[in-house]
Amino acid sequence: MPKLSARRWKPSGLKKAAAWRTGHEATWSVIVCSIDAGKFAQISQCYERLLAERRFEIIAIHDAKSLSEGYNRGIAAAQGDIVVFSHDDILILDTEFAAKVERRLDGDFDLLGFAGGTQLEDGYWWAAGPEYMRGAVAHAVAKDRHLSLHVYGATGANVEPVVMLDGLCLIANRKTVETVAFDAETFDGFHHYDVDFSWSAHCRGLRLGAMTDVPVIHMSGGIFGSDWKHYRARFWDKYADILPSPRPSPMPEPRATEARTAMFESPYSLLQAWRPEYLRRATIAMLRLRHE
């Protein structure tokens, strides 16, 4: 049987869909695929803090066959106006997170994330190179007391328009999840579901953005082993008609992200540096070094 967590609506329970909105306040559904009880408890606390003044539900999928399958199952159960697809190993550090997302999904964007690309070249969002990367994400590594801030690209805008997004956290309005589904048949594992979903949304005319003004820490740097390469090849096969060249054989190694990186000893010092001007200067420096 599918395993769904009990829904927790804050600050009060809802009896029917018509009662979801209070004025212009949106309701939220947070979908998390997790097999780690400790990580799930931590990410639940994170969203309970971020959405304390909102009505929300947390839907846990503890037996996902793949992230695509798990997220589709979560969409079928979700009742919120805003739907979040979240990894269980992130930490969002912005008390204005909910207000920023609501304003943007009600305005210029349909699908938000934290890092992405502006041009499709391959089955991963940074493939086209640093001129086409957008976003910023901090990383924490086990047994390392430092936090590393990776600036992928920022022009000074709080939200950078992109055509594909990284899957550490995707945030969609109801229009998006009613228009696009995760491809659980092609991406029946745990890689490339995100680029496929976000690129499909872009192809359907939905507006994507990478937020640069919401600090986020990801406790993972990504795994690019045989499974990742397998689904990368599937992405090439699915989009062979629009990718710039035929799928190479053998597939080359993925290019480095070439992000500008800075190290910090605490979340406080990280937050002090996470400013639009710093991100913009870091982007300029990264591009200058690339062309020297």
MIDOSE-1310 file (N, C-alpha, C; in nm, 2 decimals, decimal comma, always signed):
residues 292
mpkl	+0,08/-0,12/+0,00/+0,00/+0,00/+0,00/+0,09/+0,13/+0,00; +0,04/+0,23/-0,07/+0,12/+0,35/-0,07/+0,13/+0,41/+0,07; +0,24/+0,48/+0,11/+0,25/+0,53/+0,24/+0,25/+0,68/+0,23; +0,14/+0,74/+0,28/+0,13/+0,89/+0,28/+0,13/+0,93/+0,42
sarr	+0,19/+1,04/+0,45/+0,19/+1,09/+0,59/+0,05/+1,15/+0,62; +0,02/+1,16/+0,75/-0,10/+1,23/+0,79/-0,08/+1,38/+0,74; -0,19/+1,44/+0,70/-0,18/+1,58/+0,66/-0,19/+1,67/+0,78; -0,11/+1,77/+0,78/-0,11/+1,86/+0,89/-0,13/+2,00/+0,84
wkps	-0,25/+2,05/+0,87/-0,28/+2,18/+0,83/-0,26/+2,28/+0,94; -0,19/+2,39/+0,91/-0,16/+2,49/+1,01/-0,21/+2,63/+0,95; -0,26/+2,72/+1,03/-0,28/+2,70/+1,18/-0,41/+2,63/+1,22; -0,50/+2,60/+1,13/-0,62/+2,53/+1,17/-0,66/+2,43/+1,06
glkk	-0,74/+2,33/+1,09/-0,78/+2,23/+1,00/-0,88/+2,29/+0,90; -0,89/+2,23/+0,78/-0,98/+2,27/+0,68/-1,09/+2,16/+0,66; -1,21/+2,20/+0,64/-1,32/+2,11/+0,62/-1,35/+2,09/+0,47; -1,33/+2,19/+0,39/-1,36/+2,18/+0,25/-1,27/+2,27/+0,17
aaaw	-1,26/+2,24/+0,04/-1,17/+2,32/-0,05/-1,20/+2,47/-0,05; -1,33/+2,50/-0,04/-1,38/+2,64/-0,05/-1,32/+2,72/+0,07; -1,28/+2,65/+0,17/-1,23/+2,73/+0,29/-1,08/+2,74/+0,29; -1,01/+2,70/+0,18/-0,87/+2,70/+0,17/-0,81/+2,84/+0,18
rtgh	-0,87/+2,93/+0,11/-0,81/+3,07/+0,11/-0,86/+3,16/+0,21; -0,78/+3,24/+0,28/-0,82/+3,34/+0,37/-0,77/+3,47/+0,30; -0,86/+3,55/+0,25/-0,82/+3,66/+0,17/-0,74/+3,61/+0,05; -0,61/+3,66/+0,03/-0,53/+3,62/-0,08/-0,42/+3,52/-0,04
eatw	-0,44/+3,46/+0,08/-0,34/+3,37/+0,13/-0,35/+3,23/+0,06; -0,25/+3,18/+0,00/-0,25/+3,05/-0,06/-0,23/+2,94/+0,04; -0,28/+2,82/+0,00/-0,25/+2,70/+0,08/-0,13/+2,62/+0,02; -0,06/+2,55/+0,09/+0,06/+2,48/+0,05/+0,05/+2,33/+0,06
sviv	+0,11/+2,26/-0,03/+0,13/+2,11/-0,02/+0,28/+2,09/-0,04; +0,34/+2,03/+0,06/+0,49/+2,00/+0,05/+0,50/+1,85/+0,03; +0,56/+1,80/-0,08/+0,58/+1,66/-0,11/+0,72/+1,62/-0,09; +0,75/+1,53/+0,00/+0,89/+1,48/+0,03/+0,89/+1,33/+0,01
csid	+0,98/+1,28/-0,08/+1,01/+1,14/-0,09/+1,13/+1,11/+0,00; +1,12/+1,03/+0,10/+1,22/+1,01/+0,20/+1,21/+0,87/+0,26; +1,33/+0,80/+0,27/+1,34/+0,68/+0,34/+1,42/+0,69/+0,47; +1,45/+0,81/+0,51/+1,53/+0,83/+0,63/+1,45/+0,91/+0,73
agkf	+1,42/+0,85/+0,84/+1,33/+0,91/+0,94/+1,39/+1,04/+1,00; +1,52/+1,04/+1,02/+1,58/+1,16/+1,08/+1,58/+1,27/+0,98; +1,61/+1,25/+0,85/+1,61/+1,36/+0,75/+1,46/+1,41/+0,73; +1,37/+1,31/+0,73/+1,23/+1,36/+0,72/+1,18/+1,44/+0,83
aqis	+1,22/+1,41/+0,95/+1,19/+1,49/+1,07/+1,25/+1,63/+1,06; +1,37/+1,64/+1,01/+1,44/+1,77/+1,00/+1,37/+1,85/+0,89; +1,34/+1,79/+0,77/+1,28/+1,87/+0,67/+1,14/+1,91/+0,70; +1,07/+1,83/+0,78/+0,94/+1,87/+0,82/+0,94/+1,99/+0,92
qcye	+1,04/+1,99/+1,01/+1,06/+2,10/+1,10/+1,09/+2,23/+1,02; +1,17/+2,21/+0,91/+1,21/+2,33/+0,83/+1,08/+2,39/+0,77; +0,99/+2,31/+0,71/+0,87/+2,37/+0,64/+0,77/+2,41/+0,75; +0,76/+2,35/+0,86/+0,67/+2,39/+0,97/+0,71/+2,53/+1,01
rlla	+0,84/+2,56/+1,02/+0,89/+2,69/+1,05/+0,86/+2,79/+0,94; +0,89/+2,76/+0,82/+0,88/+2,85/+0,71/+0,73/+2,88/+0,68; +0,64/+2,79/+0,71/+0,50/+2,80/+0,68/+0,41/+2,82/+0,80; +0,47/+2,86/+0,91/+0,40/+2,87/+1,04/+0,27/+2,95/+1,03
errf	+0,27/+3,05/+0,95/+0,16/+3,14/+0,94/+0,07/+3,11/+0,82; +0,09/+2,99/+0,76/+0,01/+2,95/+0,64/-0,06/+2,82/+0,67; -0,16/+2,79/+0,59/-0,22/+2,66/+0,60/-0,15/+2,57/+0,50; -0,10/+2,46/+0,55/-0,02/+2,37/+0,47/-0,04/+2,22/+0,51
eiia	+0,01/+2,14/+0,42/+0,01/+1,99/+0,44/+0,15/+1,94/+0,40; +0,20/+1,84/+0,47/+0,32/+1,78/+0,43/+0,28/+1,63/+0,40; +0,32/+1,60/+0,27/+0,28/+1,47/+0,22/+0,41/+1,39/+0,21; +0,43/+1,28/+0,28/+0,55/+1,20/+0,28/+0,53/+1,08/+0,20
ihda	+0,62/+1,05/+0,11/+0,62/+0,93/+0,03/+0,74/+0,85/+0,08; +0,72/+0,74/+0,15/+0,83/+0,67/+0,21/+0,86/+0,54/+0,13; +0,79/+0,52/+0,02/+0,82/+0,39/-0,06/+0,82/+0,42/-0,21; +0,87/+0,54/-0,25/+0,87/+0,58/-0,39/+0,96/+0,48/-0,47
ksls	+0,90/+0,44/-0,58/+0,98/+0,36/-0,68/+1,08/+0,44/-0,75; +1,05/+0,57/-0,77/+1,14/+0,67/-0,83/+1,09/+0,80/-0,78; +1,17/+0,91/-0,80/+1,12/+1,04/-0,76/+1,01/+1,08/-0,85; +1,01/+1,05/-0,98/+0,90/+1,08/-1,06/+0,77/+1,01/-1,02
egyn	+0,78/+0,88/-0,99/+0,66/+0,81/-0,94/+0,61/+0,86/-0,81; +0,70/+0,89/-0,72/+0,66/+0,94/-0,58/+0,60/+1,08/-0,59; +0,66/+1,17/-0,67/+0,60/+1,30/-0,69/+0,47/+1,30/-0,75; +0,45/+1,22/-0,86/+0,32/+1,21/-0,92/+0,21/+1,16/-0,82
rgia	+0,25/+1,06/-0,73/+0,16/+1,02/-0,63/+0,13/+1,13/-0,53; +0,23/+1,21/-0,50/+0,20/+1,32/-0,41/+0,11/+1,42/-0,48; +0,13/+1,45/-0,61/+0,04/+1,55/-0,68/-0,10/+1,50/-0,67; -0,12/+1,37/-0,69/-0,26/+1,32/-0,68/-0,33/+1,34/-0,55
aaqg	-0,25/+1,34/-0,44/-0,30/+1,36/-0,31/-0,30/+1,51/-0,26; -0,22/+1,59/-0,33/-0,21/+1,73/-0,29/-0,33/+1,81/-0,31; -0,36/+1,90/-0,21/-0,48/+1,99/-0,22/-0,44/+2,14/-0,22; -0,31/+2,17/-0,21/-0,27/+2,31/-0,19/-0,27/+2,38/-0,33
divv	-0,27/+2,52/-0,31/-0,26/+2,61/-0,43/-0,11/+2,61/-0,48; -0,02/+2,59/-0,39/+0,12/+2,58/-0,42/+0,17/+2,45/-0,38; +0,25/+2,38/-0,47/+0,30/+2,25/-0,45/+0,45/+2,25/-0,45; +0,51/+2,20/-0,34/+0,66/+2,20/-0,33/+0,70/+2,05/-0,35
fshd	+0,81/+2,03/-0,43/+0,87/+1,90/-0,44/+1,01/+1,92/-0,38; +1,03/+1,86/-0,26/+1,15/+1,89/-0,19/+1,23/+1,77/-0,16; +1,37/+1,78/-0,17/+1,46/+1,68/-0,12/+1,45/+1,69/+0,03; +1,49/+1,58/+0,10/+1,49/+1,58/+0,24/+1,62/+1,63/+0,31
dili	+1,71/+1,67/+0,23/+1,84/+1,71/+0,28/+1,87/+1,86/+0,25; +1,77/+1,95/+0,26/+1,80/+2,09/+0,24/+1,75/+2,17/+0,36; +1,80/+2,29/+0,37/+1,76/+2,38/+0,48/+1,74/+2,52/+0,41; +1,62/+2,57/+0,42/+1,59/+2,71/+0,37/+1,60/+2,81/+0,48
ldte	+1,67/+2,92/+0,46/+1,71/+3,01/+0,57/+1,64/+3,15/+0,56; +1,53/+3,16/+0,50/+1,47/+3,29/+0,47/+1,33/+3,29/+0,54; +1,31/+3,38/+0,63/+1,18/+3,39/+0,70/+1,07/+3,45/+0,61; +1,12/+3,51/+0,50/+1,02/+3,57/+0,40/+0,99/+3,47/+0,29
faak	+1,04/+3,35/+0,30/+1,03/+3,25/+0,19/+0,88/+3,24/+0,14; +0,79/+3,22/+0,23/+0,65/+3,19/+0,18/+0,59/+3,32/+0,11; +0,62/+3,43/+0,17/+0,57/+3,56/+0,10/+0,63/+3,58/-0,03; +0,76/+3,55/-0,05/+0,83/+3,57/-0,18/+0,77/+3,47/-0,28
verr	+0,76/+3,35/-0,24/+0,71/+3,25/-0,34/+0,56/+3,28/-0,38; +0,48/+3,32/-0,28/+0,34/+3,35/-0,32/+0,33/+3,46/-0,41; +0,41/+3,56/-0,39/+0,41/+3,68/-0,48/+0,45/+3,65/-0,62; +0,56/+3,57/-0,63/+0,61/+3,53/-0,76/+0,53/+3,44/-0,83
ldgd	+0,47/+3,34/-0,77/+0,38/+3,24/-0,84/+0,25/+3,30/-0,87; +0,22/+3,41/-0,81/+0,09/+3,48/-0,85/+0,12/+3,59/-0,95; +0,25/+3,61/-0,99/+0,29/+3,71/-1,08/+0,35/+3,67/-1,20; +0,49/+3,67/-1,20/+0,56/+3,65/-1,33/+0,61/+3,51/-1,35
fdll	+0,59/+3,41/-1,25/+0,64/+3,28/-1,27/+0,54/+3,17/-1,23; +0,56/+3,05/-1,29/+0,48/+2,94/-1,26/+0,55/+2,82/-1,19; +0,69/+2,82/-1,20/+0,77/+2,72/-1,14/+0,90/+2,78/-1,10; +0,93/+2,76/-0,97/+1,05/+2,82/-0,91/+1,15/+2,72/-0,86
gfag	+1,27/+2,75/-0,85/+1,38/+2,67/-0,79/+1,49/+2,75/-0,75; +1,61/+2,69/-0,73/+1,72/+2,77/-0,68/+1,84/+2,77/-0,77; +1,84/+2,69/-0,87/+1,95/+2,69/-0,97/+1,90/+2,63/-1,10; +1,95/+2,68/-1,21/+1,90/+2,63/-1,34/+1,98/+2,69/-1,45
gtql	+1,94/+2,65/-1,57/+2,01/+2,70/-1,69/+1,91/+2,77/-1,79; +1,97/+2,85/-1,87/+1,89/+2,93/-1,97/+1,90/+2,88/-2,11; +1,98/+2,77/-2,13/+1,99/+2,71/-2,26/+2,00/+2,56/-2,25; +1,93/+2,48/-2,33/+1,94/+2,34/-2,33/+2,05/+2,29/-2,42
edgy	+2,15/+2,22/-2,36/+2,26/+2,16/-2,44/+2,27/+2,01/-2,42; +2,22/+1,96/-2,30/+2,25/+1,82/-2,26/+2,14/+1,79/-2,15; +2,15/+1,68/-2,09/+2,06/+1,64/-1,99/+2,08/+1,69/-1,85; +2,16/+1,80/-1,84/+2,18/+1,86/-1,71/+2,19/+2,01/-1,73
wwaa	+2,15/+2,08/-1,63/+2,12/+2,23/-1,65/+2,24/+2,31/-1,67; +2,36/+2,27/-1,62/+2,48/+2,35/-1,64/+2,56/+2,32/-1,76; +2,51/+2,23/-1,85/+2,58/+2,18/-1,96/+2,63/+2,29/-2,06; +2,55/+2,40/-2,07/+2,59/+2,50/-2,17/+2,70/+2,59/-2,12
gpey	+2,74/+2,58/-2,00/+2,85/+2,66/-1,95/+2,81/+2,78/-1,86; +2,90/+2,85/-1,80/+2,87/+2,95/-1,70/+2,79/+3,07/-1,75; +2,80/+3,10/-1,88/+2,72/+3,21/-1,93/+2,57/+3,19/-1,92; +2,54/+3,06/-1,91/+2,40/+3,02/-1,92/+2,35/+2,96/-1,78
mrga	+2,43/+2,97/-1,68/+2,39/+2,92/-1,55/+2,33/+3,03/-1,46; +2,23/+3,00/-1,38/+2,17/+3,10/-1,29/+2,15/+3,03/-1,15; +2,16/+3,12/-1,05/+2,12/+3,07/-0,92/+2,24/+3,07/-0,82; +2,21/+3,03/-0,70/+2,31/+3,02/-0,59/+2,26/+2,92/-0,49
vaha	+2,35/+2,83/-0,45/+2,31/+2,72/-0,35/+2,44/+2,70/-0,26; +2,41/+2,69/-0,13/+2,52/+2,66/-0,04/+2,52/+2,51/-0,01; +2,64/+2,45/+0,01/+2,65/+2,31/+0,03/+2,72/+2,28/+0,17; +2,67/+2,18/+0,23/+2,73/+2,13/+0,36/+2,77/+1,99/+0,34
vakd	+2,89/+1,96/+0,38/+2,95/+1,82/+0,36/+2,97/+1,76/+0,50; +2,94/+1,64/+0,52/+2,96/+1,57/+0,65/+3,10/+1,58/+0,69; +3,12/+1,61/+0,82/+3,25/+1,62/+0,89/+3,34/+1,74/+0,84; +3,27/+1,83/+0,77/+3,34/+1,95/+0,73/+3,26/+2,07/+0,80
rhls	+3,33/+2,15/+0,88/+3,26/+2,25/+0,95/+3,23/+2,37/+0,87; +3,28/+2,38/+0,75/+3,26/+2,49/+0,66/+3,13/+2,47/+0,57; +3,07/+2,58/+0,54/+2,97/+2,59/+0,44/+3,02/+2,65/+0,31; +2,99/+2,59/+0,20/+3,04/+2,65/+0,07/+2,93/+2,70/-0,01
lhvy	+2,94/+2,83/-0,04/+2,84/+2,90/-0,13/+2,88/+2,89/-0,27; +2,80/+2,83/-0,35/+2,83/+2,81/-0,50/+2,74/+2,91/-0,57; +2,80/+3,01/-0,63/+2,73/+3,11/-0,71/+2,74/+3,07/-0,86; +2,62/+3,02/-0,91/+2,62/+2,97/-1,05/+2,60/+3,09/-1,15
gatg	+2,53/+3,19/-1,11/+2,51/+3,30/-1,20/+2,40/+3,39/-1,15; +2,43/+3,52/-1,14/+2,33/+3,62/-1,09/+2,35/+3,75/-1,16; +2,25/+3,81/-1,22/+2,26/+3,94/-1,28/+2,22/+4,05/-1,20; +2,17/+4,03/-1,08/+2,12/+4,13/-0,99/+1,97/+4,12/-0,96
anve	+1,90/+4,03/-1,04/+1,76/+4,01/-1,03/+1,74/+3,91/-0,91; +1,63/+3,93/-0,84/+1,60/+3,83/-0,73/+1,55/+3,70/-0,78; +1,50/+3,70/-0,90/+1,46/+3,57/-0,97/+1,51/+3,58/-1,11; +1,59/+3,48/-1,15/+1,65/+3,48/-1,28/+1,57/+3,38/-1,37
pvvm	+1,52/+3,43/-1,49/+1,44/+3,35/-1,58/+1,53/+3,23/-1,63; +1,48/+3,11/-1,64/+1,56/+3,00/-1,69/+1,46/+2,91/-1,76; +1,52/+2,80/-1,83/+1,43/+2,71/-1,90/+1,44/+2,57/-1,84; +1,52/+2,55/-1,74/+1,53/+2,42/-1,67/+1,58/+2,45/-1,53
ldgl	+1,55/+2,36/-1,43/+1,58/+2,38/-1,29/+1,64/+2,25/-1,23; +1,72/+2,27/-1,13/+1,77/+2,17/-1,04/+1,66/+2,12/-0,95; +1,66/+1,99/-0,92/+1,55/+1,93/-0,84/+1,56/+1,93/-0,69; +1,66/+2,00/-0,63/+1,67/+2,00/-0,49/+1,55/+2,06/-0,42
clia	+1,48/+2,15/-0,49/+1,35/+2,20/-0,45/+1,28/+2,27/-0,56; +1,17/+2,22/-0,60/+1,09/+2,28/-0,71/+0,96/+2,32/-0,65; +0,91/+2,44/-0,68/+0,79/+2,50/-0,62/+0,70/+2,55/-0,74; +0,58/+2,49/-0,74/+0,49/+2,51/-0,86/+0,36/+2,57/-0,81
nrkt	+0,30/+2,64/-0,90/+0,16/+2,68/-0,88/+0,07/+2,57/-0,93; -0,06/+2,58/-0,90/-0,15/+2,48/-0,93/-0,16/+2,46/-1,08; -0,15/+2,57/-1,16/-0,15/+2,56/-1,30/-0,05/+2,47/-1,36; +0,07/+2,47/-1,30/+0,18/+2,39/-1,35/+0,16/+2,24/-1,32
vetv	+0,11/+2,20/-1,20/+0,09/+2,06/-1,18/-0,03/+2,01/-1,25; -0,12/+2,09/-1,30/-0,23/+2,05/-1,38/-0,19/+2,04/-1,52; -0,08/+2,10/-1,56/-0,03/+2,10/-1,70/+0,08/+2,00/-1,73; +0,16/+1,98/-1,63/+0,28/+1,89/-1,65/+0,29/+1,78/-1,54
afda	+0,32/+1,66/-1,58/+0,35/+1,55/-1,49/+0,49/+1,51/-1,50; +0,54/+1,44/-1,40/+0,67/+1,38/-1,40/+0,66/+1,26/-1,49; +0,77/+1,23/-1,57/+0,77/+1,12/-1,67/+0,82/+1,00/-1,59; +0,74/+0,92/-1,53/+0,78/+0,81/-1,44/+0,81/+0,69/-1,53
etfd	+0,78/+0,69/-1,65/+0,81/+0,58/-1,74/+0,96/+0,59/-1,79; +1,00/+0,71/-1,84/+1,13/+0,72/-1,89/+1,23/+0,74/-1,77; +1,19/+0,82/-1,67/+1,28/+0,85/-1,56/+1,23/+0,77/-1,44; +1,26/+0,64/-1,44/+1,21/+0,55/-1,34/+1,31/+0,53/-1,23
gfhh	+1,40/+0,63/-1,21/+1,50/+0,62/-1,10/+1,50/+0,75/-1,02; +1,63/+0,80/-1,00/+1,64/+0,92/-0,91/+1,72/+1,03/-0,97; +1,73/+1,03/-1,11/+1,81/+1,13/-1,18/+1,74/+1,18/-1,30; +1,76/+1,31/-1,33/+1,71/+1,37/-1,45/+1,56/+1,39/-1,46
ydvd	+1,49/+1,35/-1,36/+1,35/+1,38/-1,35/+1,32/+1,53/-1,34; +1,41/+1,60/-1,28/+1,40/+1,75/-1,26/+1,41/+1,83/-1,38; +1,52/+1,80/-1,46/+1,54/+1,87/-1,58/+1,43/+1,84/-1,68; +1,39/+1,71/-1,69/+1,28/+1,67/-1,78/+1,15/+1,75/-1,74
fsws	+1,12/+1,75/-1,61/+0,99/+1,81/-1,57/+1,00/+1,96/-1,59; +1,11/+2,03/-1,56/+1,11/+2,17/-1,58/+1,12/+2,21/-1,72; +1,20/+2,13/-1,80/+1,20/+2,16/-1,95/+1,07/+2,14/-2,01; +1,00/+2,04/-1,97/+0,86/+2,01/-2,02/+0,77/+2,13/-1,99
ahcr	+0,78/+2,18/-1,87/+0,70/+2,30/-1,83/+0,73/+2,42/-1,92; +0,86/+2,44/-1,94/+0,90/+2,55/-2,03/+0,85/+2,53/-2,17; +0,85/+2,41/-2,22/+0,80/+2,39/-2,36/+0,65/+2,41/-2,37; +0,58/+2,40/-2,26/+0,44/+2,43/-2,26/+0,40/+2,57/-2,22
glrl	+0,50/+2,66/-2,23/+0,48/+2,80/-2,21/+0,47/+2,85/-2,07; +0,51/+2,76/-1,97/+0,51/+2,80/-1,83/+0,64/+2,88/-1,81; +0,64/+2,97/-1,71/+0,75/+3,06/-1,68/+0,83/+3,00/-1,56; +0,96/+2,98/-1,58/+1,05/+2,93/-1,48/+1,14/+3,03/-1,43
gamt	+1,18/+3,02/-1,30/+1,27/+3,11/-1,24/+1,36/+3,05/-1,13; +1,48/+3,09/-1,12/+1,58/+3,05/-1,02/+1,59/+3,16/-0,92; +1,55/+3,14/-0,80/+1,55/+3,25/-0,70/+1,70/+3,26/-0,64; +1,75/+3,38/-0,64/+1,88/+3,41/-0,59/+1,88/+3,48/-0,45
dvpv	+1,76/+3,52/-0,41/+1,75/+3,59/-0,28/+1,69/+3,51/-0,17; +1,69/+3,38/-0,18/+1,64/+3,29/-0,08/+1,76/+3,19/-0,04; +1,83/+3,22/+0,07/+1,94/+3,13/+0,10/+1,89/+2,99/+0,13; +1,97/+2,89/+0,07/+1,93/+2,75/+0,09/+2,06/+2,67/+0,10
ihms	+2,06/+2,57/+0,19/+2,18/+2,48/+0,21/+2,14/+2,34/+0,16; +2,22/+2,28/+0,08/+2,19/+2,15/+0,04/+2,30/+2,06/+0,09; +2,26/+1,95/+0,16/+2,36/+1,86/+0,23/+2,40/+1,75/+0,13; +2,42/+1,79/+0,01/+2,47/+1,69/-0,09/+2,53/+1,77/-0,21
ggif	+2,63/+1,71/-0,27/+2,69/+1,77/-0,38/+2,66/+1,71/-0,52; +2,57/+1,60/-0,51/+2,53/+1,53/-0,63/+2,62/+1,41/-0,65; +2,56/+1,31/-0,72/+2,63/+1,18/-0,75/+2,61/+1,16/-0,90; +2,73/+1,15/-0,97/+2,73/+1,14/-1,11/+2,79/+1,00/-1,16
gsdw	+2,73/+0,90/-1,10/+2,78/+0,76/-1,13/+2,71/+0,70/-1,25; +2,70/+0,57/-1,25/+2,65/+0,50/-1,37/+2,50/+0,52/-1,38; +2,42/+0,53/-1,27/+2,28/+0,56/-1,28/+2,25/+0,69/-1,34; +2,33/+0,79/-1,30/+2,31/+0,93/-1,35/+2,34/+0,93/-1,50
khyr	+2,44/+0,86/-1,55/+2,48/+0,85/-1,69/+2,37/+0,78/-1,77; +2,31/+0,68/-1,71/+2,20/+0,60/-1,77/+2,08/+0,69/-1,80; +2,04/+0,77/-1,71/+1,92/+0,86/-1,73/+1,96/+0,98/-1,81; +2,08/+1,02/-1,81/+2,13/+1,12/-1,90/+2,11/+1,08/-2,05
arfw	+2,15/+0,95/-2,07/+2,13/+0,90/-2,21/+1,98/+0,89/-2,24; +1,89/+0,86/-2,15/+1,75/+0,85/-2,17/+1,70/+0,99/-2,21; +1,75/+1,09/-2,14/+1,71/+1,23/-2,17/+1,75/+1,26/-2,31; +1,87/+1,23/-2,36/+1,91/+1,25/-2,49/+1,82/+1,19/-2,59
dkya	+1,78/+1,06/-2,56/+1,69/+0,99/-2,66/+1,55/+1,05/-2,66; +1,51/+1,10/-2,55/+1,37/+1,16/-2,55/+1,37/+1,29/-2,62; +1,48/+1,37/-2,62/+1,48/+1,50/-2,68/+1,57/+1,51/-2,80; +1,59/+1,40/-2,86/+1,69/+1,39/-2,98/+1,66/+1,49/-3,08
dilp	+1,53/+1,52/-3,10/+1,49/+1,61/-3,21/+1,52/+1,76/-3,18; +1,55/+1,79/-3,06/+1,57/+1,93/-3,02/+1,71/+1,96/-2,96; +1,78/+1,86/-2,92/+1,92/+1,88/-2,87/+2,01/+1,92/-2,99; +2,11/+1,99/-2,96/+2,19/+2,05/-3,07/+2,27/+1,95/-3,15
sprp	+2,29/+1,83/-3,10/+2,37/+1,73/-3,17/+2,32/+1,59/-3,14; +2,35/+1,49/-3,22/+2,31/+1,35/-3,18/+2,38/+1,31/-3,05; +2,32/+1,21/-2,99/+2,38/+1,16/-2,86/+2,52/+1,09/-2,89; +2,62/+1,14/-2,82/+2,75/+1,09/-2,85/+2,77/+0,95/-2,78
spmp	+2,85/+0,87/-2,84/+2,87/+0,73/-2,79/+3,03/+0,70/-2,79; +3,09/+0,68/-2,68/+3,03/+0,69/-2,54/+3,00/+0,83/-2,50; +2,91/+0,84/-2,40/+2,88/+0,97/-2,34/+3,00/+1,03/-2,27; +3,03/+1,15/-2,30/+3,14/+1,22/-2,23/+3,11/+1,25/-2,08
epra	+3,21/+1,27/-2,00/+3,18/+1,31/-1,86/+3,11/+1,44/-1,86; +3,03/+1,46/-1,76/+2,96/+1,60/-1,75/+3,07/+1,70/-1,72; +3,04/+1,82/-1,77/+3,14/+1,93/-1,75/+3,12/+1,98/-1,60; +3,23/+2,04/-1,55/+3,22/+2,10/-1,41/+3,13/+2,22/-1,42
tear	+3,07/+2,25/-1,30/+2,97/+2,36/-1,30/+3,04/+2,49/-1,31; +3,17/+2,50/-1,28/+3,25/+2,63/-1,29/+3,19/+2,74/-1,20; +3,12/+2,70/-1,09/+3,06/+2,80/-1,00/+3,17/+2,88/-0,93; +3,14/+3,00/-0,89/+3,23/+3,08/-0,80/+3,20/+3,03/-0,66
tamf	+3,30/+2,99/-0,58/+3,27/+2,93/-0,45/+3,34/+3,01/-0,34; +3,27/+3,03/-0,23/+3,33/+3,09/-0,11/+3,29/+3,00/+0,01; +3,38/+3,00/+0,11/+3,37/+2,92/+0,23/+3,33/+3,00/+0,35; +3,24/+2,95/+0,43/+3,19/+3,02/+0,55/+3,19/+2,93/+0,67
espy	+3,21/+2,98/+0,79/+3,22/+2,90/+0,91/+3,09/+2,88/+0,98; +2,99/+2,96/+0,94/+2,86/+2,95/+1,01/+2,75/+3,00/+0,92; +2,63/+2,96/+0,95/+2,51/+3,01/+0,87/+2,50/+3,16/+0,88; +2,54/+3,22/+1,00/+2,53/+3,36/+1,01/+2,62/+3,43/+0,91
sllq	+2,75/+3,39/+0,90/+2,84/+3,46/+0,81/+2,79/+3,43/+0,66; +2,74/+3,31/+0,64/+2,68/+3,29/+0,50/+2,57/+3,38/+0,47; +2,48/+3,41/+0,56/+2,37/+3,50/+0,54/+2,41/+3,64/+0,52; +2,52/+3,68/+0,59/+2,57/+3,81/+0,57/+2,62/+3,84/+0,43
awrp	+2,67/+3,73/+0,37/+2,73/+3,75/+0,24/+2,63/+3,73/+0,13; +2,51/+3,67/+0,16/+2,41/+3,63/+0,06/+2,33/+3,76/+0,02; +2,40/+3,84/-0,06/+2,34/+3,97/-0,10/+2,34/+3,98/-0,25; +2,25/+4,04/-0,31/+2,25/+4,05/-0,46/+2,38/+4,11/-0,52
eylr	+2,44/+4,21/-0,46/+2,56/+4,27/-0,51/+2,67/+4,17/-0,50; +2,68/+4,10/-0,39/+2,79/+4,00/-0,38/+2,77/+3,89/-0,49; +2,65/+3,84/-0,51/+2,63/+3,73/-0,61/+2,66/+3,78/-0,75; +2,62/+3,91/-0,77/+2,65/+3,97/-0,91/+2,80/+3,98/-0,93
rati	+2,87/+4,03/-0,83/+3,02/+4,05/-0,84/+3,09/+3,91/-0,86; +3,04/+3,81/-0,79/+3,09/+3,68/-0,80/+3,07/+3,62/-0,94; +2,96/+3,65/-1,00/+2,93/+3,61/-1,13/+3,02/+3,67/-1,23; +3,04/+3,80/-1,22/+3,13/+3,88/-1,31/+3,27/+3,82/-1,30
amlr	+3,32/+3,79/-1,17/+3,45/+3,74/-1,16/+3,47/+3,60/-1,22; +3,36/+3,52/-1,20/+3,37/+3,39/-1,26/+3,38/+3,39/-1,41; +3,30/+3,48/-1,48/+3,30/+3,49/-1,62/+3,44/+3,55/-1,67; +3,49/+3,65/-1,59/+3,62/+3,71/-1,63/+3,73/+3,60/-1,63
lrhe	+3,73/+3,52/-1,52/+3,84/+3,42/-1,51/+3,83/+3,32/-1,63; +3,70/+3,29/-1,67/+3,68/+3,19/-1,78/+3,74/+3,24/-1,91; +3,74/+3,37/-1,93/+3,78/+3,43/-2,06/+3,93/+3,47/-2,06; +3,99/+3,47/-1,94/+4,13/+3,51/-1,93/+4,22/+3,40/-2,00
